Amino acid sequence: MEMHAFGRLIPMELARRRLLRAVQPLDRVERVPVESAFGRVVAQTVRSPRPVPSFHRATWDGYALRSVDTNGARPSRPVSLRVVGEVFAEQTFPGTVAVGEAVAIATGGALPRGADSIVIFENVQRSGRSIRISAPVGPRERLAVPGDDFRRGAVLVRRGEELTPSGLAMIAACGLATVTVVARPVVAIVPNGNELLPPGSPAHAGQIYESNNASLAGLVSAAGGLPRTLPPVPDDPLRIERALRRALRTSDLVLATGGSSVGERDHLPRIFPRMGRLLFHGIAVRPGKPTLAVRMRDGLLVGMPGHPSSCLTNSFWLLLPVLRRLGHRPGPGWAESFARLESGPLTASPGLATVIPLAVRNGGVYSRYHGSSSISSLSGAVGFTVLPPGKRTYRAGDPVPVNWLLPPLGPGAGPPSPGNG
């Protein structure tokens, strides 16, 4: 079995910097319906084209009236007003409220002409077509005036913000049906290996079901990207290269999984240099050392380890920042803090940085890692720690640095809640 050597192993921080320098935030934008824009990044600052509300409207169920007509009202001498109509939220009153008159009005209803305030139902006594009020009602009580929520020209969401439910509500409330957002980065995922079967295929001895497509597609989606998964490509260098070049034509980033190490059938180290400028082959990190990347004129190509845990662990610290940069999202995709190590030990590797996925239990963190080919090693992982090269060991009870994955991958800041995990 023929083997070939890694390139010079580079530190993980340098690998990440090289990838980040090799990509630019996308300049594509698109208009999407407000109802389907949650989580998208705003491409243009949105201002309100009109005041909201655009008319005087009731904020409580009650009676619209002239506040001056209630001056002097008190329990021993209530004021009596005649009810001359009613207004529901979708209606307007056709007349004008005159001296001594009131109009029943529902929440959201337009204030009738002549009225300047609302008295709520609970504060009146009604008898037939009249109401009695036992305390003065001040002007503009229980009313929203034009622009009370936001004025015409008010900034609703700013360029670069992620759209939240409240931001979308403001956009819709001022009558805008669509919003301009940054296009989602298109990420193609190309697995390779004779042993790989697509899920759902009949099982054969010596073959395994391909799982990196599913895990990376989830990570890409969580980072705001649009994943495109391809079926496994056999261990044929020409077929692999053709598949990669086809994927690059319609993608912003291509991830090849498997075939990145030094074995006879690891073809990526020979294919990549033919396709562009090799950024690196081999990172001084465990797991995930056999990772490589190439910069092309119109795209970026990253070769990820085929072992499922290595692939996903590497994607946390290496791919998340790249995906977020492509999609105009700030930060690397995690928040840093410390947490108590619930069980240990965690031991660094001499000469290599060690990345350990962490799950939560009893308000602390622990590792379930038991091998780069073991998918269950990452079960429940909501963050990770990076141990620098050396002989440092963290034991149960020690504070350990944690990079908490941002939602929806993790809590973003500390254990979700004690006792879970």
KALIN-V477824 format. One record per pair of residues at least 24 apart in sequence whose C-alpha atoms are under 7 Angstrom apart, sorted by the first residue. I is the first residue (numbers start at 0). J is the second residue. D is the distance in Angstrom with one decimal. If there is no record, write none. Layout:
{{I,J,D} {I,J,D}}
This chain:
{{0,263,6.1} {1,262,6.5} {1,263,4.8} {2,261,5.5} {2,262,4.8} {2,263,5.4} {3,261,5.0} {3,262,6.6} {4,261,5.9} {5,261,6.6} {5,280,6.2} {5,281,5.9} {6,280,5.1} {6,281,6.0} {7,281,6.6} {8,281,4.8} {8,282,4.8} {8,283,5.2} {9,281,6.7} {9,282,4.9} {9,283,5.6} {10,282,6.0} {10,283,5.2} {11,282,5.9} {11,283,6.3} {11,284,6.5} {15,317,5.6} {17,278,6.8} {18,321,6.8} {19,321,5.7} {21,294,6.5} {22,325,6.8} {23,324,7.0} {23,325,6.0} {24,324,5.6} {24,325,4.1} {24,326,6.0} {24,327,5.6} {25,325,5.5} {25,326,6.3} {27,181,6.2} {27,182,5.4} {28,179,6.6} {28,180,5.6} {28,181,4.4} {28,182,4.8} {29,179,5.5} {29,180,5.6} {29,181,6.4} {29,182,5.9} {30,177,6.1} {30,178,5.4} {30,179,4.4} {30,180,6.2} {31,177,5.3} {31,178,5.7} {31,179,6.6} {32,176,5.9} {32,177,4.3} {32,178,6.5} {33,167,6.3} {33,171,6.8} {33,176,5.7} {33,177,5.0} {33,178,6.1} {36,162,6.8} {37,162,5.3} {37,163,5.9} {37,164,6.7} {38,161,5.3} {38,162,4.9} {38,163,6.2} {39,161,5.4} {39,162,5.5} {39,180,6.3} {40,159,5.7} {40,160,5.5} {40,161,4.5} {40,162,6.3} {40,180,5.4} {40,181,5.6} {41,157,6.8} {41,158,5.0} {41,159,5.2} {41,160,5.6} {41,161,6.3} {41,162,6.9} {41,179,6.3} {41,180,4.5} {41,181,6.2} {42,158,5.2} {42,159,6.3} {42,179,5.6} {42,180,4.5} {42,181,5.2} {43,157,7.0} {43,158,4.8} {43,179,6.3} {44,156,5.9} {44,157,4.3} {44,158,4.5} {45,154,6.0} {45,155,5.6} {45,156,5.4} {45,157,6.4} {46,152,5.1} {46,153,5.3} {46,154,4.5} {46,155,5.5} {47,151,5.3} {47,152,4.9} {47,153,5.4} {47,154,6.6} {47,155,6.6} {47,173,6.1} {48,151,5.5} {48,152,6.0} {48,173,6.8} {49,150,6.7} {49,151,4.3} {49,173,6.4} {50,145,6.1} {50,146,4.5} {50,149,5.9} {50,150,4.3} {50,151,4.4} {51,145,6.1} {51,146,4.9} {51,147,6.6} {51,148,5.5} {51,149,5.5} {51,150,6.4} {51,173,6.4} {52,144,6.8} {52,145,5.0} {52,146,5.6} {52,147,6.5} {52,148,6.5} {53,145,4.8} {53,146,6.5} {54,109,6.8} {54,144,6.3} {54,145,4.9} {55,109,5.9} {55,110,5.5} {55,142,6.7} {55,143,5.7} {55,144,4.6} {55,145,5.8} {56,107,5.4} {56,108,5.4} {56,109,4.5} {56,110,5.4} {56,142,5.8} {56,143,5.4} {56,144,6.7} {57,105,6.9} {57,106,5.1} {57,107,5.0} {57,108,5.4} {57,109,6.6} {57,110,6.5} {57,141,6.1} {57,142,4.9} {57,143,6.4} {58,106,5.1} {58,107,5.9} {58,141,5.3} {58,142,5.5} {58,143,6.4} {59,105,6.7} {59,106,4.7} {59,119,6.5} {59,141,6.0} {60,104,5.9} {60,105,4.5} {60,106,4.9} {60,119,5.9} {60,120,6.5} {61,103,5.9} {61,104,5.5} {61,105,6.6} {61,117,6.2} {61,118,5.4} {61,119,4.0} {61,120,4.6} {62,101,6.0} {62,102,5.3} {62,103,4.3} {62,104,5.4} {62,117,5.4} {62,118,5.3} {62,119,6.4} {63,101,5.5} {63,102,5.1} {63,103,6.3} {63,104,6.3} {63,110,6.7} {63,114,5.9} {63,116,5.8} {63,117,4.6} {63,118,6.7} {64,96,6.9} {64,100,6.6} {64,101,4.8} {64,102,6.8} {64,114,4.7} {64,115,6.3} {64,116,5.7} {64,117,6.2} {65,113,6.8} {65,114,4.7} {65,115,5.5} {65,116,6.4} {66,115,6.3} {66,116,5.9} {66,136,5.5} {66,137,5.7} {66,138,5.5} {68,98,6.9} {68,99,6.3} {69,135,4.9} {69,136,6.0} {70,135,5.3} {71,135,6.3} {72,132,6.6} {72,133,5.1} {72,134,4.7} {72,135,5.3} {73,133,4.4} {73,134,4.8} {74,133,4.6} {74,134,6.9} {76,133,7.0} {77,131,5.8} {77,132,5.2} {77,133,4.4} {78,131,5.4} {78,132,5.2} {78,133,6.5} {79,129,6.6} {79,130,5.6} {79,131,4.5} {79,132,6.5} {80,129,5.5} {80,130,5.4} {80,131,6.5} {81,128,6.0} {81,129,4.4} {81,130,6.5} {82,128,5.2} {82,129,5.4} {115,139,5.7} {116,140,5.1} {116,141,6.8} {116,142,6.6} {117,141,5.5} {117,142,6.9} {159,327,6.7} {181,326,6.9} {183,223,6.2} {183,224,5.0} {183,225,5.8} {183,326,6.2} {184,224,4.7} {184,225,5.8} {184,251,6.0} {184,325,6.3} {184,326,6.0} {185,224,6.0} {185,225,4.8} {185,226,6.0} {185,250,5.0} {185,251,5.3} {185,252,6.6} {186,224,6.8} {186,225,6.0} {186,226,4.9} {186,227,5.9} {186,250,5.6} {186,251,6.0} {186,252,4.9} {186,253,5.6} {187,226,5.9} {187,227,4.6} {187,228,5.9} {187,246,6.2} {187,250,6.1} {187,252,6.4} {187,253,4.7} {187,254,6.1} {188,212,6.4} {188,227,6.1} {188,228,4.9} {188,229,6.1} {188,253,6.0} {188,254,4.8} {188,255,5.9} {189,228,6.6} {189,229,5.4} {189,231,6.7} {189,254,6.1} {189,255,4.7} {189,256,6.2} {190,230,6.9} {190,231,4.8} {190,232,6.2} {190,255,5.6} {190,256,4.6} {190,257,6.2} {191,231,5.0} {191,232,4.5} {191,233,5.7} {191,234,6.4} {191,256,6.4} {191,257,5.7} {191,258,6.7} {192,231,6.7} {192,232,6.2} {192,233,5.0} {192,234,5.1} {192,257,6.7} {193,233,4.7} {193,234,5.5} {195,231,6.3} {197,230,6.6} {210,307,7.0} {211,307,6.0} {214,311,6.9} {215,311,7.0} {221,407,6.2} {221,408,6.8} {222,319,6.7} {222,322,6.3} {222,323,6.1} {223,326,6.8} {224,322,7.0} {234,264,6.4} {236,266,5.9} {240,270,6.6} {247,298,6.5} {251,298,5.6} {251,299,7.0} {252,298,6.0} {252,299,5.1} {252,300,6.1} {253,299,6.4} {253,300,4.9} {253,301,6.3} {254,300,6.1} {254,301,5.0} {254,302,5.9} {254,303,6.8} {255,301,6.2} {255,302,4.7} {255,303,6.0} {256,302,5.9} {256,303,4.7} {256,304,5.8} {256,305,5.1} {257,303,6.3} {257,304,5.1} {257,305,3.6} {258,305,6.8} {259,289,5.6} {259,290,6.2} {259,302,6.0} {259,303,6.5} {259,304,6.0} {260,289,4.9} {283,351,5.0} {283,352,6.3} {284,351,4.9} {284,352,4.6} {284,353,5.7} {285,351,6.2} {285,352,6.1} {285,353,4.8} {285,354,6.2} {286,353,6.9} {286,354,6.8} {286,371,6.5} {287,313,5.9} {306,371,5.7} {306,372,4.7} {307,371,6.7} {307,372,5.7} {307,373,6.9} {307,374,5.7} {308,371,4.8} {308,372,5.9} {308,373,6.1} {308,374,5.6} {308,376,6.6} {308,377,6.5} {309,371,5.1} {312,356,6.9} {332,404,6.1} {332,405,5.6} {333,402,5.6} {333,403,5.2} {333,404,4.3} {333,405,5.1} {333,411,6.2} {334,402,5.5} {334,403,5.1} {334,404,6.6} {334,405,7.0} {334,411,5.6} {334,412,6.1} {335,401,5.8} {335,402,4.6} {335,403,6.2} {336,400,5.9} {336,401,5.5} {336,402,6.6} {337,398,6.0} {337,399,5.4} {337,400,4.4} {337,401,5.4} {338,363,6.0} {338,364,6.6} {338,398,5.3} {338,399,5.5} {338,400,6.6} {338,401,6.6} {339,363,4.9} {339,364,6.3} {339,396,5.6} {339,397,5.7} {339,398,4.5} {339,399,6.1} {340,364,5.1} {340,365,6.0} {340,394,6.9} {340,395,5.1} {340,396,5.2} {340,397,5.5} {340,398,6.0} {340,399,6.2} {341,365,5.6} {341,395,5.4} {341,396,6.1} {342,395,4.6} {343,393,6.8} {343,394,4.9} {343,395,4.9} {344,392,6.5} {344,393,5.5} {344,394,4.5} {344,395,6.4} {345,392,5.5} {345,393,5.0} {345,394,6.6} {346,390,6.8} {346,391,6.0} {346,392,4.3} {346,393,6.4} {347,386,5.5} {347,387,6.6} {347,388,6.1} {347,389,5.8} {347,390,5.4} {347,391,5.5} {347,392,6.4} {348,388,5.6} {348,389,5.8} {348,390,6.5} {349,388,5.2} {349,389,4.6} {349,390,6.2} {350,388,5.0} {350,389,6.5} {351,388,4.8} {352,385,6.7} {352,386,5.7} {352,387,4.6} {352,388,4.7} {353,385,5.6} {353,386,5.0} {353,387,6.5} {354,383,6.7} {354,384,5.8} {354,385,4.6} {354,386,6.4} {355,383,5.4} {355,384,5.4} {355,385,6.5} {356,380,5.7} {356,382,6.0} {356,383,4.2} {356,384,6.6} {357,381,6.3} {357,382,5.3} {357,383,5.1} {358,382,6.9} {358,420,6.3} {359,414,6.2} {359,419,6.4} {359,420,4.5} {360,417,6.8} {360,418,5.6} {360,419,5.4} {360,420,4.5} {361,417,4.9} {361,418,4.0} {361,419,6.4} {362,414,6.1} {362,416,6.3} {362,417,3.9} {362,418,5.9} {363,414,6.9} {379,420,6.8} {381,408,6.4} {381,409,4.4} {381,410,6.9} {382,409,6.6}}
